[in-house]
Amino acid sequence: MLERDLYVDHTTISRWVQKYAPELEKRCRPHLKAYNDSWRVDETYIKIKTVWFYLYRAVDSAGNTIEVFLSPTRDAEAAKRFFCKSLHSLTFSTSQVCLIEEHVTSPTPVLDLGTTMFALRVITVDKNAAYPKAIAELKAAGTLPESVELRQVKYLNNLIEQDHRFIKRLTKPGMGFFSFETAWRTLQGYEMMNMIRKGQVQGVAKGDVEGQVALVTMLFGRTA
């Protein structure tokens, strides 16, 4: 900004992030490329007002980010809600999945497999005991097909554990967030920008900075 003779306070930048990061995520979702049928699921830690929260993340076997979910708990119910959100994201925009408050208060939704089209063959997780319980309950509810395999092999999850590093590089210097809402909005922006950089948006190749700029211009319109 200073190079362009624009003097902007850091709090102004923060307000821009809170306003536009969720909007960027919502507008980009319909333009994402398809995922493959092998998922890697894991959670990492995010500090909010001195309390550690859990950021559930999923990527496919090619390293493409599928979905993220911020939760105050690390249990079967949180895992179920993350899987439901991930399945919804394959065909619906984020605005149709859940609001900020639903991350904390809403019950686990049941998906209609007749209208939710997705290809999922295997889910790879670590040894967290909550995952088998969550998957079993989702299958019993008809949310997941019985054919989906749950694979608890830690070394196969190296891909997503490595992918966690980018989020840590961004959150550690900030020394935590001060509210769940500001954390979630900021994380949405971090994750979507990383997805764009990885080449997950149709028509924008990995490392294509000009394409990234053109995408944002197309989604938001050129400023006056």
C-alpha positions as a Markdown table, in Angstrom:
| # | Residue | x | y | z |
|---|---|---|---|---|
| 1 | Met | 0.0 | 0.0 | 0.0 |
| 2 | Leu | 2.8 | 2.4 | 0.9 |
| 3 | Glu | 4.4 | 1.8 | -2.5 |
| 4 | Arg | 1.2 | 3.1 | -4.0 |
| 5 | Asp | 1.1 | 6.1 | -1.7 |
| 6 | Leu | -1.8 | 4.6 | 0.2 |
| 7 | Tyr | -1.7 | 4.9 | 4.0 |
| 8 | Val | -3.9 | 2.2 | 5.5 |
| 9 | Asp | -4.0 | 1.2 | 9.2 |
| 10 | His | -3.6 | -2.5 | 10.0 |
| 11 | Thr | -7.1 | -2.5 | 11.6 |
| 12 | Thr | -8.6 | -1.5 | 8.3 |
| 13 | Ile | -6.9 | -4.5 | 6.6 |
| 14 | Ser | -8.3 | -6.7 | 9.4 |
| 15 | Arg | -11.8 | -5.4 | 8.7 |
| 16 | Trp | -11.4 | -6.1 | 5.0 |
| 17 | Val | -10.4 | -9.7 | 5.8 |
| 18 | Gln | -13.5 | -10.1 | 8.0 |
| 19 | Lys | -15.8 | -8.8 | 5.4 |
| 20 | Tyr | -14.4 | -10.3 | 2.2 |
| 21 | Ala | -12.7 | -13.6 | 3.2 |
| 22 | Pro | -16.0 | -15.4 | 3.7 |
| 23 | Glu | -17.4 | -13.8 | 0.5 |
| 24 | Leu | -14.3 | -15.0 | -1.5 |
| 25 | Glu | -14.9 | -18.5 | -0.2 |
| 26 | Lys | -18.5 | -18.5 | -1.1 |
| 27 | Arg | -18.0 | -17.1 | -4.6 |
| 28 | Cys | -15.1 | -19.4 | -5.4 |
| 29 | Arg | -16.9 | -22.7 | -4.4 |
| 30 | Pro | -18.9 | -23.1 | -7.6 |
| 31 | His | -15.7 | -22.8 | -9.7 |
| 32 | Leu | -13.6 | -25.5 | -7.9 |
| 33 | Lys | -12.4 | -28.5 | -9.8 |
| 34 | Ala | -13.7 | -31.9 | -9.0 |
| 35 | Tyr | -12.0 | -34.0 | -6.2 |
| 36 | Asn | -11.0 | -37.6 | -6.5 |
| 37 | Asp | -12.5 | -40.5 | -4.4 |
| 38 | Ser | -9.7 | -40.9 | -1.9 |
| 39 | Trp | -9.8 | -38.5 | 1.1 |
| 40 | Arg | -7.2 | -37.7 | 3.8 |
| 41 | Val | -8.7 | -36.3 | 7.0 |
| 42 | Asp | -7.0 | -34.8 | 10.0 |
| 43 | Glu | -7.3 | -32.0 | 12.5 |
| 44 | Thr | -4.8 | -29.3 | 13.7 |
| 45 | Tyr | -4.9 | -26.8 | 16.5 |
| 46 | Ile | -5.9 | -23.2 | 16.5 |
| 47 | Lys | -5.7 | -20.9 | 19.5 |
| 48 | Ile | -8.6 | -18.6 | 20.2 |
| 49 | Lys | -8.4 | -16.3 | 23.2 |
| 50 | Thr | -5.8 | -18.6 | 24.9 |
| 51 | Val | -8.0 | -21.7 | 24.3 |
| 52 | Trp | -7.1 | -24.4 | 21.8 |
| 53 | Phe | -9.7 | -25.2 | 19.1 |
| 54 | Tyr | -9.6 | -27.9 | 16.5 |
| 55 | Leu | -9.5 | -27.2 | 12.8 |
| 56 | Tyr | -10.7 | -30.3 | 10.9 |
| 57 | Arg | -9.3 | -30.4 | 7.3 |
| 58 | Ala | -9.6 | -32.8 | 4.4 |
| 59 | Val | -7.7 | -33.1 | 1.2 |
| 60 | Asp | -7.9 | -35.7 | -1.6 |
| 61 | Ser | -5.0 | -38.0 | -2.6 |
| 62 | Ala | -3.8 | -35.3 | -5.1 |
| 63 | Gly | -3.5 | -32.7 | -2.3 |
| 64 | Asn | -6.5 | -30.7 | -3.2 |
| 65 | Thr | -8.3 | -29.1 | -0.2 |
| 66 | Ile | -11.8 | -30.4 | 0.1 |
| 67 | Glu | -13.2 | -28.7 | 3.2 |
| 68 | Val | -12.3 | -27.2 | 6.6 |
| 69 | Phe | -14.3 | -27.0 | 9.9 |
| 70 | Leu | -13.5 | -25.2 | 13.1 |
| 71 | Ser | -14.7 | -26.9 | 16.3 |
| 72 | Pro | -14.4 | -26.4 | 20.0 |
| 73 | Thr | -14.4 | -30.2 | 20.5 |
| 74 | Arg | -12.6 | -33.2 | 19.1 |
| 75 | Asp | -15.0 | -36.0 | 19.3 |
| 76 | Ala | -17.4 | -38.2 | 17.1 |
| 77 | Glu | -20.0 | -35.5 | 16.9 |
| 78 | Ala | -17.5 | -32.9 | 15.6 |
| 79 | Ala | -16.2 | -35.5 | 13.1 |
| 80 | Lys | -19.7 | -36.2 | 11.9 |
| 81 | Arg | -20.5 | -32.6 | 11.3 |
| 82 | Phe | -17.2 | -32.1 | 9.5 |
| 83 | Phe | -18.0 | -35.0 | 7.1 |
| 84 | Cys | -21.5 | -33.7 | 6.5 |
| 85 | Lys | -20.1 | -30.3 | 5.7 |
| 86 | Ser | -17.5 | -31.9 | 3.4 |
| 87 | Leu | -20.1 | -33.9 | 1.5 |
| 88 | His | -22.3 | -30.8 | 1.1 |
| 89 | Ser | -19.4 | -28.8 | -0.3 |
| 90 | Leu | -19.1 | -31.0 | -3.2 |
| 91 | Thr | -22.3 | -29.8 | -4.7 |
| 92 | Phe | -23.5 | -26.8 | -2.7 |
| 93 | Ser | -22.0 | -23.4 | -2.0 |
| 94 | Thr | -20.8 | -22.7 | 1.6 |
| 95 | Ser | -23.8 | -20.3 | 2.2 |
| 96 | Gln | -26.1 | -23.3 | 1.8 |
| 97 | Val | -24.2 | -25.5 | 4.2 |
| 98 | Cys | -24.1 | -23.6 | 7.5 |
| 99 | Leu | -23.8 | -20.3 | 9.3 |
| 100 | Ile | -21.1 | -19.4 | 11.8 |
| 101 | Glu | -23.3 | -20.3 | 14.7 |
| 102 | Glu | -24.1 | -23.7 | 13.3 |
| 103 | His | -20.5 | -24.7 | 13.9 |
| 104 | Val | -21.3 | -24.7 | 17.6 |
| 105 | Thr | -25.0 | -25.3 | 18.1 |
| 106 | Ser | -26.7 | -27.2 | 15.3 |
| 107 | Pro | -27.3 | -30.9 | 15.3 |
| 108 | Thr | -25.6 | -33.1 | 12.7 |
| 109 | Pro | -27.6 | -32.9 | 9.4 |
| 110 | Val | -28.6 | -35.9 | 7.4 |
| 111 | Leu | -27.8 | -35.8 | 3.8 |
| 112 | Asp | -30.2 | -36.9 | 1.0 |
| 113 | Leu | -28.0 | -39.2 | -1.2 |
| 114 | Gly | -30.6 | -38.8 | -3.9 |
| 115 | Thr | -29.7 | -35.1 | -4.3 |
| 116 | Thr | -26.1 | -35.0 | -3.0 |
| 117 | Met | -23.9 | -36.4 | -5.8 |
| 118 | Phe | -20.4 | -37.4 | -4.8 |
| 119 | Ala | -17.8 | -40.0 | -5.5 |
| 120 | Leu | -16.1 | -41.3 | -2.3 |
| 121 | Arg | -14.3 | -44.6 | -2.1 |
| 122 | Val | -12.0 | -44.4 | 0.9 |
| 123 | Ile | -11.4 | -42.0 | 3.9 |
| 124 | Thr | -7.9 | -42.2 | 5.5 |
| 125 | Val | -7.6 | -41.0 | 9.1 |
| 126 | Asp | -5.2 | -41.4 | 12.0 |
| 127 | Lys | -5.8 | -43.5 | 15.1 |
| 128 | Asn | -8.3 | -41.0 | 16.6 |
| 129 | Ala | -11.1 | -43.3 | 18.1 |
| 130 | Ala | -13.7 | -40.7 | 17.2 |
| 131 | Tyr | -13.5 | -41.4 | 13.4 |
| 132 | Pro | -14.7 | -45.0 | 13.4 |
| 133 | Lys | -17.7 | -44.1 | 15.6 |
| 134 | Ala | -18.6 | -41.1 | 13.4 |
| 135 | Ile | -18.3 | -43.1 | 10.1 |
| 136 | Ala | -20.4 | -45.9 | 11.6 |
| 137 | Glu | -23.2 | -43.5 | 12.6 |
| 138 | Leu | -23.2 | -41.8 | 9.3 |
| 139 | Lys | -23.5 | -45.1 | 7.5 |
| 140 | Ala | -26.3 | -46.1 | 9.8 |
| 141 | Ala | -28.1 | -42.9 | 9.0 |
| 142 | Gly | -27.6 | -43.4 | 5.3 |
| 143 | Thr | -25.4 | -40.3 | 4.9 |
| 144 | Leu | -22.5 | -42.4 | 3.7 |
| 145 | Pro | -22.7 | -45.5 | 1.5 |
| 146 | Glu | -21.7 | -48.8 | 3.2 |
| 147 | Ser | -19.1 | -49.2 | 0.4 |
| 148 | Val | -17.0 | -46.3 | 1.7 |
| 149 | Glu | -13.8 | -47.7 | 3.4 |
| 150 | Leu | -12.4 | -46.2 | 6.6 |
| 151 | Arg | -8.6 | -46.6 | 6.6 |
| 152 | Gln | -6.7 | -45.8 | 9.9 |
| 153 | Val | -3.1 | -45.8 | 8.7 |
| 154 | Lys | -1.1 | -42.9 | 10.1 |
| 155 | Tyr | 1.7 | -42.8 | 7.5 |
| 156 | Leu | -0.8 | -42.5 | 4.7 |
| 157 | Asn | -1.9 | -39.2 | 6.3 |
| 158 | Asn | 1.5 | -37.6 | 5.8 |
| 159 | Leu | 0.0 | -35.7 | 2.9 |
| 160 | Ile | -2.5 | -33.7 | 4.9 |
| 161 | Glu | -0.1 | -33.3 | 7.9 |
| 162 | Gln | 2.3 | -31.6 | 5.5 |
| 163 | Asp | -0.6 | -29.5 | 4.2 |
| 164 | His | -1.3 | -28.2 | 7.7 |
| 165 | Arg | 2.1 | -26.4 | 7.6 |
| 166 | Phe | 0.7 | -23.5 | 5.4 |
| 167 | Ile | -2.0 | -22.7 | 7.9 |
| 168 | Lys | 0.5 | -22.8 | 10.8 |
| 169 | Arg | 2.8 | -20.4 | 9.0 |
| 170 | Leu | 0.0 | -17.9 | 8.9 |
| 171 | Thr | -1.6 | -18.3 | 12.3 |
| 172 | Lys | 1.5 | -18.6 | 14.5 |
| 173 | Pro | 2.8 | -15.0 | 13.8 |
| 174 | Gly | -0.7 | -13.7 | 14.8 |
| 175 | Met | -0.4 | -15.4 | 18.2 |
| 176 | Gly | -4.0 | -16.5 | 18.2 |
| 177 | Phe | -7.5 | -15.0 | 17.6 |
| 178 | Phe | -9.8 | -13.2 | 20.0 |
| 179 | Ser | -13.1 | -14.7 | 19.0 |
| 180 | Phe | -14.5 | -17.8 | 17.2 |
| 181 | Glu | -16.2 | -15.7 | 14.5 |
| 182 | Thr | -13.1 | -13.7 | 13.6 |
| 183 | Ala | -11.0 | -16.9 | 13.6 |
| 184 | Trp | -13.4 | -18.7 | 11.3 |
| 185 | Arg | -13.8 | -15.8 | 8.9 |
| 186 | Thr | -10.0 | -15.4 | 8.6 |
| 187 | Leu | -9.4 | -19.1 | 8.2 |
| 188 | Gln | -11.9 | -19.2 | 5.4 |
| 189 | Gly | -9.8 | -16.6 | 3.6 |
| 190 | Tyr | -6.5 | -18.4 | 4.3 |
| 191 | Glu | -7.9 | -21.7 | 3.0 |
| 192 | Met | -9.5 | -20.4 | -0.1 |
| 193 | Met | -6.5 | -18.4 | -1.2 |
| 194 | Asn | -4.4 | -21.5 | -0.7 |
| 195 | Met | -6.8 | -23.5 | -2.8 |
| 196 | Ile | -6.5 | -20.9 | -5.5 |
| 197 | Arg | -2.7 | -21.0 | -5.4 |
| 198 | Lys | -2.8 | -24.8 | -5.6 |
| 199 | Gly | -4.7 | -24.5 | -8.9 |
| 200 | Gln | -8.0 | -25.8 | -7.7 |
| 201 | Val | -10.1 | -23.2 | -9.4 |
| 202 | Gln | -11.2 | -23.9 | -13.0 |
| 203 | Gly | -9.1 | -21.8 | -15.5 |
| 204 | Val | -6.4 | -20.8 | -13.0 |
| 205 | Ala | -3.3 | -22.9 | -13.1 |
| 206 | Lys | -1.0 | -23.4 | -10.0 |
| 207 | Gly | 1.3 | -20.4 | -9.7 |
| 208 | Asp | -0.6 | -18.4 | -12.2 |
| 209 | Val | -0.7 | -15.0 | -10.4 |
| 210 | Glu | -2.2 | -13.1 | -13.4 |
| 211 | Gly | -5.0 | -15.8 | -13.5 |
| 212 | Gln | -5.6 | -15.3 | -9.7 |
| 213 | Val | -6.0 | -11.6 | -10.2 |
| 214 | Ala | -8.3 | -12.1 | -13.1 |
| 215 | Leu | -10.4 | -14.5 | -11.1 |
| 216 | Val | -10.9 | -12.1 | -8.2 |
| 217 | Thr | -11.7 | -9.3 | -10.7 |
| 218 | Met | -14.3 | -11.5 | -12.3 |
| 219 | Leu | -15.8 | -12.6 | -8.9 |
| 220 | Phe | -16.0 | -9.1 | -7.4 |
| 221 | Gly | -15.9 | -6.8 | -10.3 |
| 222 | Arg | -13.2 | -4.2 | -11.1 |
| 223 | Thr | -13.0 | -1.4 | -8.5 |
| 224 | Ala | -13.6 | 2.2 | -9.6 |
